[in-house]
Amino acid sequence: MKISELQAHVRAVDHHPENPSGYFLKLIEEVGELSEAIRKGKEGQPDPDHLKGTIAEELYDVLYYLCALANLHGVDLTQTHFLKDQLNQQKYRSLIAAPTP
């Protein structure tokens, strides 16, 4: 699945522009749950019977709410990726190419 497809899916099933702070709070909550899963070492790709509380599940939840926030604010994450990648290439290319004193 492409990021644009995921963003479209999230918009189709969960789009409530009247509640932007709710989505942000859910994102923060999911980042906390991701932190806990990492601390507990619940890594690797789980099977369907062992998804709950894993790093994989929490990463998806973070991505889901990130897409929901992007939708609310009119941000196309795919387009933003390409723009940001270009900026990063310029920024880090100049850092790599800069002579050291």
N, C-alpha and C positions, 0 to 999 in steps of 0.2 A: 504494500500500500504506500502510495506517495503521501507526502505531507499535505498536499492540496486535497487529496481524497479524504484524509483523516479530518482535516479542518472542515470540509464540506459535510462529512458525517456528523461531526459534533454539532455543527450549525443545524442540521436537520433534526437531531434528536434532543438538543438542549440549547436553546437560544432564548435568553430572558434579558433583554437590554435594560429592563427596569431594575436589575439587581447586580450591577457591576462589582460592588464591594463583596457580595456573596461569593462570586467566582474567585476573587482575589484571596479571600479568607480560606476557601477550599484549597487553593493552590498552596498556600502556606501550610495548611494542615497536612496536605499530602507530602510536602517536602519534609515535614517533621516525621511522618511515618516512613518515608524513604530513609531518613537518617537512622531511625530505629532498626529497620531491616538491615542496613549496612552494618550497624554496630553488632547485630546478632549474627552476621555472616550468612544471611539467607540468600546466597548468590546462585547463579546458574539458571538455565532455562527450566522452569518447573513444568510438570505435567498438569493436566487439568484438575487432578485430584489434590494437588499440593501448591496451588497458586496463592492462596490467601496469606498475606503478610510477607511475601517474598520481595526481593529487590525488583524483580521483573514486574510484579503487580504495581508496586509503588511508582516505578518509573513510568509505567503507562498512565497511571492516575495523574502524575505531574504533567505529562505530555497532553493529556485530555484537557486539563484546566488551562494549560498554556494556550491550546487551540481555542478554547471557549473565550478567553480574554482577548486573543487576537481578533476573533470574530466580532466581539463587542466594540472593539476600537477600530474596526475597518482595516486591519493589517493582514496582508497576504504574506504568510510566512515563507512561501517559496520565493516570491520576488524579493523579500527582505533578505533571505539567505544569499542570493546572488549579489545583491548590493553590498551586504556586509562582507562577503567573501572577497570582493574586489577591494574594498577598503583595507581589509586585513592583509591581503597580498601586497598592497602598496606600503602599508605601515611596516610589516615585518620584513619585506624585501629591503627596505631602506635601513632597517636595523641590522640585518645580516651583512649588507654591503658596506656599512659604515666602517671606516678604518678605526682601529683601536689606537689610542695614543701611546 
